[in-house]
Amino acid sequence: MELKGLLERGYFPKELPKPFTTESFADVMTRLASYFEDANFAGHFAKPIVKESRIPVAKEVFYSLARGGLQRRQLSICNPVLFYLLARELVNHWKEIEPLVSGSKFAATEPEFKESGRAINGKYPQNARAELARKNRIGARYILTTDISRFYHSIYTHSIPWALHGKKIAKANRRLDSLGNKLDYLVRQGQDGQTVGIPIGPDTSLVIAELLMHCVDKNLAKELPDIKGHRFIDDYEISFISRDEAERAYHILDANLAEFELALNTKKTYISQLPVRLEEHWVTELRRFQFRESKTGQAADLEAYFSLSFELHNQFPSEPVLQWAISCLRSVEISRFNWELFQRLLMLCVAPEPACLPFVLEQIILRKSKLPKVLEEEITFLLNKLIIEHAELRHSSEVSNALWGCLALGLKVNKLASAKVSSCRDSCIALLALDCEQKGLVEIPLKKAVWEEYLNTDALYGDQWLLAYEASLKGWLKPKNNSDYVEKDANFALLKMNKVSFYRQRDSWDDYELPTTPSFTPYDNQTDYY
């Protein structure tokens, strides 16, 4: 495993708007790695983890992500000091860890290092579920489908050494001379000392989750050696000859999870008699849709496609129907005569389902250089409406993506939206709003009093560390006492001295390109990972 790749492509959650990046962090930390071996090097990046008191306690920046309907997910932007130390431990001890996260007969998400996309991802992509079901259901008459209740949120950090070394050995040795205890300690220190839950978003959490689940898989396979099935993170589908076998497997699985302080979600547990669908009805319906090439035929097809998507969204309100429907349009060549229609159909998705906004913006931003004028008046109205409605609720993704849309398309944030944004205690929202102000895209100056509260050294390890550091680096906010608070902390002073930035400013996003791998699948809402 490569440390630079993990820092660059496995740190920030993938759902953050495009300006947020860890590329310079990865470059600098990799370049300075040899200097960290010097015992006189200041800060915690160079210090070995031997005493609990030597590593600072930090909080995560939380990013509230809209998932569809009323569902939300709280993603974590980990403190860079603690994330670096945790990533370094995983990379340095990968030879010890890899055998413990490999070889499960069920794990579709066995962690593998990737050359593109996320640094660490599952062996199989999420959209391979149907393929694995075709393979594992042969000869079976029943399937057990289940998942773990609030999986990432309920992982007990002390169970990490249990998985690595065995529960008895781990409880007998709580010192930091074992890898499991070091990982447990670093995870806790990075989330304000909390022992329940691990961050959602960074790739390190996939490795930790699979450490635990591989132990559960191993015990399940030992007691039921002939069963077939697959598991994506915490989401099981297992095949059986009889219903009695399926019920027995459920109880065995539940008992093994209890050893790690985890429990199955009874509301999402089903024993179904085969045959059953290989994929959701709405996925099949959208996948089979064909678009004609003529401008009039394409116009009719676009209206029919979105009408079908709206109908399916109403039938399956808790599923990511509209997000998936919009993502499927990436490969469709939109006629210049249908560009206005296409934009309006996209915008119709956003107010009923704000989780669609990043996918709508992607479609417009990617196509605007090759097609006629963007409908700026309508999009400006829509984005400002979202900011006004969601800012007070601290809905990070709705407000952040709306501000990102204004930046990417050069649209104005109106007076009321500017005032609402100014009251948001949210690092991502604040930085995007400050960038809008720098580019003259706000109708009135932002009031910065709320954000100026975080311009101090203590805030660098608090839940607004990203704002505290980045606003100082860029000079967007000035502390009232004019103190160089970043320079007073050896860790962040090192980052600032080397011009590490977690937010990329650009004059234009016209060269914004599609990711090399799909960023969304119809199953993204079914797992606690990401």
C-alpha positions in Angstrom: 0.0 0.0 0.0 1.2 3.5 -0.8 1.0 6.3 1.8 0.9 9.1 -0.8 -2.1 7.5 -2.6 -3.9 7.0 0.7 -3.4 10.7 1.8 -4.3 12.0 -1.7 -7.3 9.7 -2.7 -8.4 8.2 0.6 -8.7 11.1 3.0 -11.6 13.5 2.3 -15.0 12.0 1.7 -15.7 11.6 -2.0 -19.0 13.6 -1.7 -17.3 17.0 -1.0 -17.5 19.6 -3.7 -14.6 19.7 -6.2 -12.6 22.6 -4.6 -11.8 20.4 -1.5 -8.6 18.5 -2.1 -5.8 16.7 -0.2 -3.3 16.6 -3.1 -0.8 19.1 -1.7 -1.1 17.5 1.7 -0.1 14.1 0.2 2.8 15.6 -1.8 4.3 17.5 1.2 3.8 14.7 3.8 5.4 12.2 1.4 8.3 14.5 0.6 9.0 15.3 4.3 8.7 11.6 5.5 12.4 11.1 5.7 12.8 14.3 7.9 10.3 13.0 10.3 12.8 10.4 11.4 14.9 13.1 13.0 14.2 13.0 16.7 14.6 16.9 16.9 11.8 17.4 14.3 9.0 19.5 15.9 5.4 18.4 16.1 3.6 15.1 16.3 4.2 13.9 12.7 7.6 12.7 13.7 6.9 11.2 17.1 6.5 7.5 17.6 3.3 6.4 19.3 4.5 5.1 22.6 2.6 7.1 25.2 -1.1 8.1 25.1 -0.5 11.6 26.4 1.8 12.5 23.5 -0.8 12.6 20.8 -3.4 15.5 20.8 -7.1 14.9 21.0 -8.9 16.3 18.0 -12.4 16.6 16.6 -13.7 15.9 13.1 -15.3 18.4 10.8 -18.8 17.0 10.1 -20.4 17.2 6.7 -24.2 16.6 6.7 -24.9 14.7 3.4 -28.4 14.5 1.9 -29.0 10.9 0.8 -32.6 11.2 -0.5 -36.0 11.8 1.1 -35.4 12.6 4.8 -32.3 10.4 5.0 -29.0 12.0 5.9 -25.5 10.8 6.6 -22.9 12.5 8.7 -19.5 12.3 7.0 -16.2 13.1 8.7 -13.3 15.3 7.6 -10.7 14.0 10.0 -8.0 16.2 11.5 -4.9 16.0 9.3 -2.5 15.3 12.2 -4.5 12.3 13.4 -5.4 11.1 9.9 -1.7 11.1 8.9 -0.7 9.1 12.0 -3.4 6.5 11.4 -2.7 6.2 7.7 1.0 5.8 8.4 0.3 3.0 10.9 -1.9 1.1 8.4 0.7 1.5 5.6 3.7 0.6 7.7 1.9 -2.6 9.0 0.0 -3.5 5.9 1.9 -6.9 5.7 0.5 -7.8 9.1 -3.0 -6.4 8.3 -3.5 -7.7 4.8 -3.9 -11.4 5.6 -6.6 -10.4 8.2 -8.7 -8.5 5.6 -8.3 -11.1 2.8 -9.6 -14.6 2.1 -13.2 -14.3 3.3 -15.6 -16.4 1.2 -18.3 -13.6 1.6 -16.4 -10.3 1.5 -17.1 -8.5 -1.8 -15.6 -5.4 -0.2 -12.3 -7.0 0.7 -10.0 -3.9 0.7 -7.6 -3.5 -2.2 -5.3 -0.6 -3.1 -6.4 1.0 -6.4 -4.3 3.0 -8.9 -7.2 5.4 -9.7 -10.4 6.5 -7.9 -10.4 5.9 -4.2 -7.1 4.7 -2.8 -8.6 1.7 -1.1 -11.8 0.2 -2.3 -13.6 -3.1 -2.3 -12.6 -6.0 -4.5 -16.0 -5.8 -6.3 -17.8 -2.6 -7.2 -21.2 -2.0 -5.6 -22.9 -2.7 -9.0 -21.6 -6.3 -9.0 -24.4 -7.4 -6.7 -26.5 -9.0 -9.4 -23.4 -10.8 -10.8 -22.6 -12.3 -7.4 -26.3 -13.2 -6.8 -26.4 -15.1 -10.1 -23.4 -17.1 -9.0 -24.3 -17.7 -5.3 -28.1 -18.5 -5.7 -27.6 -21.5 -8.0 -29.1 -24.6 -6.3 -30.6 -22.5 -3.4 -34.3 -22.1 -2.5 -34.0 -19.3 0.1 -31.9 -16.3 0.7 -31.2 -14.4 3.9 -30.6 -10.6 3.4 -29.6 -8.5 6.4 -27.3 -5.8 7.5 -25.9 -4.3 10.7 -27.7 -1.6 12.6 -25.9 1.7 12.2 -22.7 -0.1 11.4 -20.0 2.6 11.3 -21.7 4.6 14.0 -21.7 1.6 16.4 -18.3 0.1 15.9 -16.5 -0.1 19.3 -13.0 1.1 18.9 -11.6 -1.3 21.5 -12.8 -4.1 19.2 -10.0 -3.2 16.7 -7.3 -5.0 18.8 -9.8 -7.8 19.5 -10.0 -8.4 15.7 -6.2 -8.1 15.2 -4.9 -10.1 18.2 -7.9 -12.0 19.7 -10.2 -10.7 22.5 -8.4 -12.5 25.3 -4.9 -11.3 24.4 -6.1 -7.8 23.6 -7.9 -7.4 27.0 -4.7 -8.7 28.8 -2.5 -6.1 27.1 -3.7 -2.5 26.8 -0.3 -1.0 26.2 0.6 0.8 23.0 3.2 -1.8 22.1 0.6 -3.6 19.9 -0.7 -2.5 16.5 -4.3 -3.0 17.5 -4.0 -0.8 20.5 -2.3 1.9 18.5 -5.0 1.9 15.9 -7.7 2.0 18.6 -5.9 4.9 20.2 -5.5 6.9 17.1 -9.1 6.5 16.0 -10.3 7.6 19.5 -7.9 10.6 19.6 -9.2 11.7 16.2 -12.8 11.8 17.4 -12.6 13.6 20.7 -11.7 10.4 22.6 -15.0 8.7 21.7 -14.9 4.9 21.8 -18.1 4.3 19.9 -18.2 4.8 16.1 -15.5 5.4 13.4 -15.5 8.1 10.8 -17.5 7.8 7.7 -15.7 8.9 4.6 -12.0 8.1 4.8 -10.7 4.9 3.3 -9.0 3.9 6.6 -12.5 3.2 7.9 -13.0 0.5 5.3 -9.9 -1.3 6.4 -11.0 -1.1 10.1 -14.5 -2.3 9.2 -13.2 -5.2 7.2 -10.9 -6.3 10.0 -14.0 -6.8 12.2 -16.2 -8.3 9.5 -13.6 -10.8 8.3 -13.6 -12.3 11.8 -17.3 -12.6 11.7 -17.2 -14.1 8.2 -14.6 -16.6 9.3 -16.7 -17.8 12.3 -19.8 -18.0 10.1 -18.0 -20.1 7.5 -16.6 -22.4 10.2 -20.1 -23.2 11.6 -21.8 -23.3 8.2 -19.1 -24.4 5.7 -21.4 -25.2 2.8 -23.3 -21.9 2.5 -22.7 -19.4 -0.3 -23.3 -15.7 -0.4 -21.7 -12.2 -0.4 -21.2 -9.2 1.8 -20.8 -5.6 0.8 -19.4 -3.9 4.0 -22.2 -4.8 6.4 -24.8 -5.9 3.9 -25.2 -9.7 3.6 -27.0 -11.9 1.1 -26.6 -15.7 1.9 -28.2 -18.6 0.1 -29.7 -21.8 1.6 -31.5 -25.0 0.7 -34.1 -24.7 3.5 -35.7 -21.9 5.6 -34.5 -23.7 8.7 -30.9 -23.3 7.6 -31.5 -19.6 6.9 -32.9 -19.0 10.4 -30.0 -20.9 12.0 -27.5 -18.8 10.0 -29.2 -15.6 11.2 -28.8 -16.6 14.9 -25.2 -17.6 14.3 -24.4 -14.4 12.5 -26.1 -12.3 15.3 -24.2 -14.1 18.0 -20.8 -13.6 16.3 -21.5 -9.9 15.8 -22.4 -9.6 19.5 -18.7 -10.6 20.2 -17.8 -7.2 18.7 -20.6 -5.3 20.3 -22.5 -5.2 17.0 -26.1 -6.2 16.2 -28.2 -7.0 13.1 -30.8 -4.6 11.9 -34.1 -6.6 12.3 -36.0 -4.0 10.2 -33.8 -4.9 7.2 -33.7 -8.7 7.8 -35.6 -10.9 5.4 -35.7 -14.6 4.5 -37.1 -14.8 1.0 -38.1 -17.8 -1.1 -36.4 -17.8 -4.5 -36.7 -16.8 -7.2 -36.5 -13.0 -6.5 -35.4 -10.1 -8.6 -31.7 -9.7 -9.2 -31.9 -5.9 -9.1 -34.4 -3.3 -8.1 -37.3 -2.7 -10.4 -36.5 1.0 -10.8 -32.9 0.2 -11.8 -34.1 -2.2 -14.6 -36.6 0.3 -15.9 -34.1 3.1 -16.2 -31.3 0.9 -17.5 -33.4 -0.3 -20.5 -34.4 3.2 -21.7 -33.1 4.2 -25.2 -32.7 7.7 -26.6 -33.2 8.5 -30.3 -30.6 10.7 -32.1 -32.9 13.0 -34.0 -33.6 16.3 -32.2 -37.4 15.9 -32.1 -37.1 12.2 -31.1 -34.5 13.1 -28.4 -36.7 15.8 -27.0 -39.7 13.4 -26.7 -37.4 10.8 -25.1 -36.0 13.2 -22.6 -39.4 14.2 -21.4 -40.5 10.5 -21.3 -37.3 9.6 -19.4 -37.7 12.2 -16.7 -41.4 11.5 -16.4 -40.6 7.8 -15.8 -37.9 8.9 -13.3 -40.4 11.1 -11.4 -42.9 8.2 -11.3 -40.3 5.7 -10.0 -39.1 8.3 -7.4 -42.6 8.5 -6.1 -42.9 4.7 -6.0 -39.6 4.3 -4.2 -39.1 7.5 -2.2 -36.3 6.1 0.0 -34.2 5.0 -3.0 -31.7 7.1 -5.0 -33.9 7.0 -8.1 -33.3 10.5 -9.4 -29.6 10.5 -8.6 -29.1 7.3 -10.6 -31.3 8.5 -13.4 -29.2 11.7 -13.9 -26.0 9.8 -13.6 -27.1 7.5 -16.4 -27.3 10.5 -18.8 -23.5 11.1 -18.8 -23.1 9.1 -22.1 -26.0 10.8 -23.9 -25.0 13.4 -26.5 -27.5 16.2 -25.9 -28.5 18.1 -29.1 -28.0 21.8 -29.0 -31.6 22.2 -29.9 -32.6 20.3 -26.7 -30.1 22.0 -24.3 -32.7 24.4 -22.8 -35.2 21.6 -22.3 -32.5 19.4 -20.8 -31.5 22.0 -18.2 -35.1 22.6 -17.2 -35.8 18.9 -16.7 -32.7 18.6 -14.6 -33.7 21.5 -12.4 -37.1 20.0 -11.8 -35.4 17.2 -9.8 -33.6 19.5 -7.3 -36.3 21.0 -5.1 -38.1 17.7 -4.5 -34.8 15.8 -4.0 -31.9 18.1 -3.1 -29.5 15.1 -3.1 -29.7 15.4 -6.9 -28.0 18.8 -6.9 -24.3 17.7 -7.4 -25.4 15.4 -10.3 -27.4 18.2 -11.9 -24.5 20.6 -11.6 -22.1 18.1 -13.1 -24.3 17.6 -16.2 -24.5 21.4 -16.8 -20.9 22.3 -16.0 -19.5 19.5 -18.2 -21.7 20.5 -21.2 -21.8 24.3 -21.0 -18.6 24.8 -23.1 -20.0 22.9 -26.1 -23.6 23.9 -25.9 -25.5 27.3 -26.0 -25.9 29.6 -23.1 -26.7 28.2 -19.6 -30.1 29.3 -18.2 -28.4 31.5 -15.6 -31.5 33.3 -14.3 -33.3 30.0 -13.5 -30.2 28.3 -12.0 -29.4 31.4 -9.9 -33.0 31.4 -8.5 -32.8 27.7 -7.8 -29.3 27.8 -6.0 -30.2 30.8 -3.9 -33.5 29.2 -2.9 -31.6 26.1 -1.7 -29.2 28.2 0.3 -32.0 30.1 2.0 -34.0 27.0 2.8 -31.1 24.8 4.1 -28.5 27.2 5.7 -30.3 27.4 9.0 -30.6 23.6 9.1 -26.9 23.3 8.7 -27.4 20.9 5.7 -23.9 20.9 4.5 -24.3 19.3 1.1 -27.3 21.4 -0.1 -25.7 24.7 0.8 -22.1 23.7 -0.2 -23.1 22.4 -3.6 -25.3 25.4 -4.2 -22.3 27.7 -3.5 -20.1 25.5 -5.6 -22.6 25.9 -8.4 -22.3 29.6 -8.1 -18.5 29.5 -8.2 -18.4 27.1 -11.2 -21.0 29.0 -13.2 -20.2 32.5 -12.1 -23.6 33.2 -10.5 -24.5 35.6 -7.8 -25.4 34.8 -4.2 -28.3 37.2 -3.4 -28.6 39.3 -0.3 -30.8 37.0 1.7 -28.7 33.9 0.9 -25.5 35.8 1.8 -27.0 36.7 5.2 -28.1 33.1 5.8 -24.7 31.7 4.9 -23.0 34.1 7.2 -24.6 32.4 10.2 -23.5 28.9 9.3 -21.0 27.2 11.7 -19.8 24.9 8.9 -16.3 24.8 7.6 -17.1 23.7 4.1 -19.9 26.3 3.7 -17.8 29.1 5.1 -14.9 28.4 2.8 -17.0 28.2 -0.3 -18.9 31.4 0.7 -15.6 33.2 1.3 -14.4 32.1 -2.1 -17.6 33.5 -3.7 -16.9 36.8 -2.0 -13.3 36.8 -3.3 -14.6 36.5 -6.8 -17.3 39.2 -6.4 -20.2 36.7 -6.5 -22.0 38.0 -3.3 -24.5 40.9 -3.5 -23.6 42.1 0.0 -20.4 41.6 2.1 -20.5 38.5 4.3 -20.7 38.9 8.0 -17.8 37.0 9.4 -18.2 37.2 13.2 -19.4 33.6 13.6 -16.3 32.3 11.7 -13.9 34.6 13.4 -14.6 32.8 16.7 -12.5 29.9 15.3 -9.3 31.9 14.6 -7.3 30.5 17.5 -4.8 27.7 18.1 -7.3 25.5 20.0 -9.7 25.6 17.0 -7.0 23.8 14.9 -8.0 20.6 16.8 -11.7 21.4 17.1 -14.7 20.7 14.9 -13.9 23.7 12.6 -10.2 23.0 12.1 -10.6 23.2 8.3 -11.9 26.8 8.5 -9.4 27.8 11.1 -6.4 26.6 9.1 -7.5 27.4 5.5 -8.9 30.9 6.2 -5.5 31.8 7.8 -3.5 30.3 4.9 -5.5 32.2 2.3 -5.8 35.4 4.4 -9.6 35.4 4.1 -10.1 36.0 7.8 -8.1 38.0 10.3 -8.0 37.3 14.1 -9.0 40.3 16.2 -5.7 40.2 18.1 -3.7 39.8 14.9 -1.9 36.8 16.3 -0.3 34.2 14.1 -2.2 31.4 15.8 -1.3 28.8 13.2 2.4 29.4 13.6 2.0 28.7 17.3 1.2 25.0 16.7 4.1 23.0 15.3 2.0 20.6 13.3 -0.1 23.2 11.4 2.8 25.6 11.2 4.6 22.9 9.2 1.7 22.6 6.9 1.4 26.3 6.4 5.1 26.8 5.8 4.9 24.2 3.1 1.8 25.8 1.6 -0.4 22.8 2.1 -4.0 23.7 1.1 -7.2 21.7 1.5 -9.2 24.1 -0.7 -8.3 24.7 -4.3 -9.1 28.2 -5.7 -9.5 28.4 -9.5 -10.4 31.3 -11.8 -12.4 28.9 -14.0 -13.8 25.4 -13.9 -14.2 25.1 -17.6 -11.8 22.2 -17.8 -13.7 20.3 -15.1 -13.8 16.7 -16.2 -15.7 13.5 -15.4 -14.0 11.2 -12.9 -12.4 8.1 -14.5 -14.7 5.8 -12.6 -18.4 6.1 -11.9 -19.1 8.2 -8.8 -22.5 6.8 -8.1 -24.3 3.5 -8.2 -27.9 2.6 -7.5 -26.7 0.8 -4.3 -24.9 3.8 -2.7 -27.7 4.3 -0.2 -27.6 0.6 0.9 -24.3 0.7 2.7 -22.9 2.7 5.6 -19.6 3.1 3.8 -19.2 6.5 2.2 
